Amino acid sequence: MNALVTGGTGTLGHEVVAELRSAGHRARVLSRKPGTGGDWAQGDLASGASLDRALEDIEVIVHAASAAAQPWRLHATDVVGTRRLIEAAARAHVKHLVFISIVGMEGVAYPYYTRKLEAEKVVREGSLPWTILRATKFHASIDFFLSRFCSIPGLAMVPLAWQFQPVDAREVARRLTELALGPPAGRVPDFGGPEVRTFRSLAESWLKARRQNRRLVNLPIPFAFSGQFAAGKLLVPEHKDGTVKFEQYLVRKYGRW
């Protein structure tokens, strides 16, 4: 199988690339940055630059690219870029598009989720046969957010009541690889982590792993999405598919927790 992985250098994408290659399949990485090797394609979803070349001989796309860290680029990359990708893939006679999305986005007043829902709509209404998998937040994302909430020396100011169901990117990558190697399946069951956790409990484990002596303080965030996170909108407790717990991730990254 010849696959193109958009976002192939990201937290999830590089794990998908590894899974595909370890299973004996070709995985070409699409990135805006220059790279080396025959399985690296430089291109830009937002502009459509070089997409036709990147899609030569490709049978399936795993679409994991997003401008999540650059909110000013979200519409151009996630929405318009997905449309450009599908149009180019149709010209290249690609057989299947697998799209990774996020659990529980409907009605959540968070701009990134609004754009992600728009991108899902583009996939569903596009000309390619498709599969959409929604997953809960990755361990690495929890790690990143906690580091941002600890910018003040001696304090960890965290919205303690937020609830997450963190999942390991490697496990999601394995599921995406299974889907990419199978027929288009539409919207498949969500993929969640093994535990529902408060941000307080995740922060406590994170601080312990990093040996940081910080005072944990609640950070009120006066926006609708904050209350929705605390109410469990991003959870899918009926799908505890992952097996790797947050503390196991911390051991893997920091050597302890």
N, C-alpha and C positions, 0 to 999 in steps of 0.2 A: 504494500500500500504506500502510495506517495501522498504525504500529508504536508500541509502548510499550517504552521502555528503562528498566529498573530500574537504579539505580546510574548514572544518566545524567550525573552530574557527576564521576564518578570517573576514574581514569587511563584505563581502557578504555572506560567507558560514554560519555564525552563524545566519544571518537573514533568510536564507533558512530553516535552521533547525527549527527555531521558527515558520515559516509559515507552514511547514509540520505538525509539532506537534499540532499547534493550529487548524489545519483542521482535526485532528484525525488520522493522519498517523504516522507510525514509521519512525524516522530519526536517523540513526546510523552515528556517526561522525568518520571519518578517520583522524588520526593525527599521526605525528611522535613522539609526546610526550605521555607519559603515562597519563591515565585519569581514572576516576571511573565510575561505572555504566554499565549496560548491553548494553547500546547503545553507548558505546565508544570503538573504535577499534584502537589499536596502530599498525601502519604499515608504510611502506616507499615505495612511488611510484618509486623512483630512483633505489632501489635495488630489489623491488618486495617483500620484506619481509612481511609476514603475510597477503598478499592481499587475498589469497584464504579463509582464516578464516574470514576476514572482510566482504567478499561477500556472506557468507552463508545465504540463505533464502532471498536474496535481489532481488527485481524485477526491480528497476530503480536506476540509478546513476545520481546524479547531480555533475558534475565535475567542481569544483571551485578552486582547488588547483593550486598554481603557486609559483615559486621561484623568484618572481619579485624583492624582496628585497635582493636576493642573486644571482647576475648575473652569478657568477662562477658555479652555480648549475642549470642554466636555461635549458640547453640541457638535462641533466640527469633527471630532474624532469618533465619539461613541455613536452618534446618530447619523450624521452625514457620511462619516467614514464607513460605517456598517453598510449603508446603502451603496456606496461606491464599490465596496468589496464584493457585494452580492452581484452587482452589475458586471464587474470584471470576471467573477467566477462563472457567471452564466455564459459569457463569451468564450471562456476556456473549457466549458462543458464539465465543470466540477459536479460531482454526483451528490455531495452531502456537506452541509454546514452544521457544525456542532458549536453551540453558543453557551458560554458560562454566564450565569446571572446570579441574582442575590435573593435569598429567602425573605419574604414578608414585606416587600417594598410598597405594595398598594396602600395608598392613603397616608404614607409617612411623609411628613413635610420636610424633606431633605433633598436639596437640589440634585445631588448625584443620583439618587434613586429615581427622580423624575426622568432624568436623561436615560438611565438604564432601562426604564420601562418603555421609553420611546424606541430605544434600540431593539428591545424584544419585539415590539410591534413591527418594526422594519423587517426583522427576520421572519416573523410569521406571515407577513404579507408579500414577502419577496418571491422571486421565481425559483429559488433553490429548495430542494427537499431539505428539511431541517430537523434538528434535535435541540431542545433547550433543557439544560440542567441548572437548577438553582441550588446554591450552597450557602451555608452559614459563614460567618466571618472567620477568616484564617487566624491561626495562632500568631503568625507573623504580624498581622494587622493589629491584634491586641497589644503585642509587644511594642509596635511603633506608636500607637496611640498613648500608651502609658508613658513612654519616654517623653512625649510632648506635654503630658500633664505634670511632668516633674521638672519643669524649667526653673522653678524657684528653689534656691538652695535650702535643704532641710525639710522641704514640704513635698508631699504628693497630693495635689489637689485634683480629686477625681469625682465624677458623678457616681457616687457609690451605689445608687439604686439601679443603674442601667443593668440590663440582663443580656447575656450573650450565650451562645452555644458554640464555642470555638472548635474549629475542625482543622485537621492537618492537611496542608496543601498537597502532600504526597498522596494521601488517600483520595482526595478529589481528582488528582491527576490520573490515578489508576482508573477511576470510574469514567472520566472523560475519554480515556484511551479505549476502554471497552465500548463506549458508545460510538466512538469514531470508527471502530472496526466493524460495527454492526450496521444495520439498515437505518434510515431516518425513522425516528420514533416520536416526533412531536415533543410535547412537554412531558418529560419523564418525572418520576417522583423526586422530591427534594432530597438533598444530601446534607445531613446535620452532624455536628460533633457529638461526642459521647455523653456530655454533661451540660446541663443548664447551670450557669454560674452568674452571680452578681459581679459587677465590676469591683466591688470591695474585695471579694474573695480572690479574684484574679490579680488585683493589685497587691494583695498581701503575699501571694506566692511569688509574684514578679520581684517585689522588693527583697524578699528573702533570697531569691536566686542571685540577685545582683549585689547582695550584701550591702544594701543601702539603708542606712539608719535615718529614715524620713518619717515625719509625722503625717499620717494619713488623714486628710481633711476632705469633707464633702464639698463638692463644687456645684452649686446650683446653676443650671443653664436655663434661662427663661425663654426657651423656644419650644414650639409644639413637639418637634421631633424628640426632644429630651424626655418628655413625659411618655412618648410612644415607645422609646427604647426601654424605659423603666417598666412599662406595662407588658413587655414581652412581645412586641410586634415582630421582632427579628428572630423569633424562635420557631423551631419545628420539632417539638418534643416527641412527636410520633415517629420521627425519623432520626434516631440516634445511630446512624450508620457508621460513623467513624469510631475508631478504637483508641486513637492516640489522645491522651489527656494533656491539658496545658502544662502540667508539671513535667511530663515526659518531653514535651517540646523544650522546656526550659533547661532540662538536663542536657539535651542534645546541643543546645546553643551555648549555654553558659557553664556546662559541666557540673551543675548542681541546681538545687532549688531550695 
